[in-house]
Amino acid sequence: MAHPVAPVSPPLKDDLDIVIPTIRNLDFLAMWRPFFEPYHLIIVQDGDPTKTIRVPEGFDFELYNRNDVNRVLGPRASCISFKDSACRCFGFLVSKKKYIFTIDDDCFVANDPSGKEINALAQHIQNLLTPSTPLFFNTLYDPYRDGADFVRGYPFSLREGVPTAISHGLWLNIPDYDAPTQLVKPRERNSRYVDAVMTIPKGSLFPMCGMNLAFDRELIGPAMYFGLMGDGQPIGRYDDMWAGWCAKVICDHLSLGVKTGLPYIWHSKASNPFVNLKKEYKGIYWQEEIIPFFQSVLLPKECTTVQKCYIELSRQVKEKLGPLDPYFQKLGDAMVTWIEAWDQLNSPAQQAAANKKNESTPSTKS
């Protein structure tokens, strides 16, 4: 007589939160149900807090709006952007899990070249649970994948790798372009599926996209601040890139890894390039100064934690980018406020109370 097979629990089911920023009903979750339903969702509602957001039945979720942000953080709520997807980082703050996966509400399940649906979350988990190799490039890309290994000439002393802090996924269909590129290539679509994952080398920056992203919250969480963007700020659409530049510099300093490539998602909706240009135009100008700044950042050896690194980075932002525009003085101050908020919600006492209802109980829950 055959014995019943015990159901297999999804990987990291109790150790990962899915964070979604939104201004609309989350009907897109229906497509993700086979992959997301076992996990806990943290939904950050942007815009009008009186608007009702509908979540499909069957999902375990918390829903936070701006009133909750103000209630939980008090005066420190000023560091959370309004009317911008950067509000997602509030979900990073209130999570008590080790891992975070964040996705935008216009992203759907993609298919690989064989037609099989891609479980993006499973691939991110695989990326995070295997080491990175930022110190020496492996020409077979990720040596920890099935069917791959370190190539001849790769130093044995470096084959252990370093912990992976960030997994950066890509997108099919609508490319993640800036407004000028959108305007000159309005019909361009990405249909190129590259079956590869690679570690971004130490010392190299990259433009991080927040629509398909996972990270180890314990390793790099305090650096995943998406800045001051959107309503009341002179810039938008640079939130994820700012977090990526800050986090990559800190990962390099603390010997942590960043992977990019698989998994792909299907990005369904092209945003308006003229609206985007209005949000981006200062960033397009400023980035010619911002990138050299991050390329030259040196963090002292005394910076042994992400928080210490981030506070030092905020000081250098104010000192070296502040003369570019007063916005960077304000951003530097917000970076400090963010770390204060992180420590406020992630102290040992707060972690111990995570299993009870406490002050961060959201206004709506399934």
Secondary structure as UniProt FT lines:
FT   TURN            11..15
FT   STRAND          16..22
FT   TURN            27..28
FT   HELIX           29..36
FT   TURN            37..38
FT   STRAND          40..45
FT   TURN            49..50
FT   TURN            57..58
FT   STRAND          60..64
FT   HELIX           66..73
FT   HELIX           74..79
FT   HELIX           85..88
FT   HELIX           89..94
FT   STRAND          99..103
FT   TURN            105..106
FT   STRAND          107..108
FT   TURN            113..114
FT   HELIX           120..129
FT   TURN            134..135
FT   TURN            139..140
FT   TURN            143..144
FT   TURN            146..147
FT   TURN            152..153
FT   HELIX           156..158
FT   TURN            159..160
FT   STRAND          164..173
FT   HELIX           179..184
FT   TURN            186..187
FT   STRAND          197..199
FT   TURN            202..203
FT   TURN            210..211
FT   STRAND          212..216
FT   HELIX           217..220
FT   HELIX           221..223
FT   TURN            231..232
FT   HELIX           239..254
FT   STRAND          257..267
FT   HELIX           273..296
FT   TURN            301..302
FT   HELIX           306..316
FT   HELIX           317..321
FT   HELIX           322..324
FT   HELIX           326..345
FT   HELIX           348..352
FT   HELIX           353..355
FT   TURN            359..360
FT   STRAND          364..365
//
